[in-house]
């Protein structure tokens, strides 16, 4: 626990109003979007200036407590879960678009800007910010950069790192560093920008971010293609890419997810369908019409039993609702929803989906799978109840096999959700030793006292791990005055 003397120093930095340490506040920031993990912080601080963040990091090094950066808390790998002896640094109030530079197609933003709001703003000026994580209406740009977030448009447009030109960042020792700028060419020095992007809050705290924008596509066309099996959908994906067509979206749903979506959203989907592909092309009107016609032809040739093509933008939004509502639909089925993330080469997509289905049956659990067919990024989603410890063990056993299979097929344990707490053991056991050693050396060099988001991504040393109770005993004790604390929390 952080002692009273240290809390007094925190109050001196942030002021009494911006230091939260009541039981209620500590519970509110004890978890993020990741199921199964939770831990109480000792306090939450809300900075008003960069100087306060710098002073916080210097104090953390002196007093040896941890600082855990947090945006909206939508992460799915436990990246913003507090550790023992920690302070949560809450950045979601830093929500200003500082500059929108239409001449240089760039924007300076604060890290707490909501991704979806930023997209709407730039589109009103005829510009486009493509990264679109599923939580775009609530997640923050700072969190996106920390996790190198992807989304539905990743196949054509890439992920967050492709749109970061630079940033201002507070390092673990409290130093303020500025990287990058509006230059389209800059090869001076090491590419430290890409080291910090995706570092999940373990190497620095973003205070300003410079984002690259592109012209808004003129138009788009959306379609759904229905297949008896995932094999036909996978063949379509291969045929589309072989035809040198680059869709903005190329997504899939398996049968379990189709049934859940139809029950949830009533979109008129055929629940006897083995798989559905969502395809969207965008760009100049003539090119979009040509590509849409070619893709429809490929879908039918690859065995699609039906293809629904949107006639206008409103109908396109309705078709996209099938994919966008997948997680919400699956989450209604059981009390606990474990949304996972594994990527394989496109050629292994059907094989991986079959393996997931077989593994779920083997462990007697329910998994619905959807994801980004165009880039091989699957989201197998475990439907369970964390109060059933035996079932949770079976779920964990199934995902152990799924991640190992993904790596065996030339894939990776995460395409966009990050490593955090949830996948650290897989990173360290499945990847090349020099790669792990390089990561550890980088962390030790920048954060020798392990004060910035310790225990995430990589294990540096036992003293850096902190206590991370899986069963949330601390939280239940804090809720002990309630009649049924488990029901109240979960």
C-alpha angles and dihedrals in degrees: 000000000000107000127234093255091058091046089053089055090049090053089052089056101041105020126243095279093055097049112081120189107146118126090248093053093045091052091048091058098037095096143029134197092301115101123226097024127095140142135167118247119216092232145346122228127197113203124212097186141025090244090064091054090050091050090048092056092047090050091048090056091048097046096032099233126138128250117209114193116216136184118172094331094237095131118129102205102058095258095145098039108126121242129215113290093016144143121211113224105210112207103168093102091064091088108141128123097221099190137000106199108191093176093059096029092237141116134202111215139173115244096248095063110123109243096224093049090051091050091052091049096052092043089057085062093049093259133119136219103189107192106103116175115189090252093052093130092061109017123093131237091236090056090047091055092045090052097032087233122209129186145171096317096052096108095065103021106030128224137298096287089062089064102042113101096172147316148203112246138181110223124218091264092054097257117140114227130185120204131186132351144201095302113118089210123043122143098158109138132335118337094251091158093074092045091060097040106088093014089125096227094303099109105032149349116245114224100168129016129198111210130195117230131196133200115282112256113253096231144338140211126209132197141172121217121196124210137184090227142012089248091070092048091050091049089053092052091053092046093050093052091043088055088059092244115141111200120201088225131021107170136161142203126197123221096267091053093045090056092048093048093048092049089049105039105021094221096156095254120165102246091197089065116113095212141355127210121205111202128183128177124189140180134078112006096244093049092047093053091048094047093045091053091048093049093049089053092049091049093054092044090052092056106272108162091203139007124199114198120194114238095203143000094275092055089044090057089052092053092048089053087075090066099032093054095049097102095043091048094051092045090064093063102068134012095251124046118191107195107196134186131215131156131206133173110281090247090063096049098104092042091052094048090050090050091051091051092048092047092050090053091046092055093038095238136123121251126173116195130205134143150115107332093180094064100027094248109148128191107204103189120204115214108204147120118257090208089067100077094184092054091047089055089053091049091051091048090052094050091047088060093043094054093045090050091050091054091046088056091054094265136117139248093242134022098179116343096076133226104269112142099319099066104024093109091055093049092053097042102041105040136076116281097230088053091054091044091053090052092049092048091051092051093046092049096050097035109026093164093049094232101137114080094320122198094032127118096348137027109234100171137333092259089059096055102077124194113298109177111205095199096051094233091159091055094049090051090051088053092045095118090066121091093241112013095180093055091044094053103036 
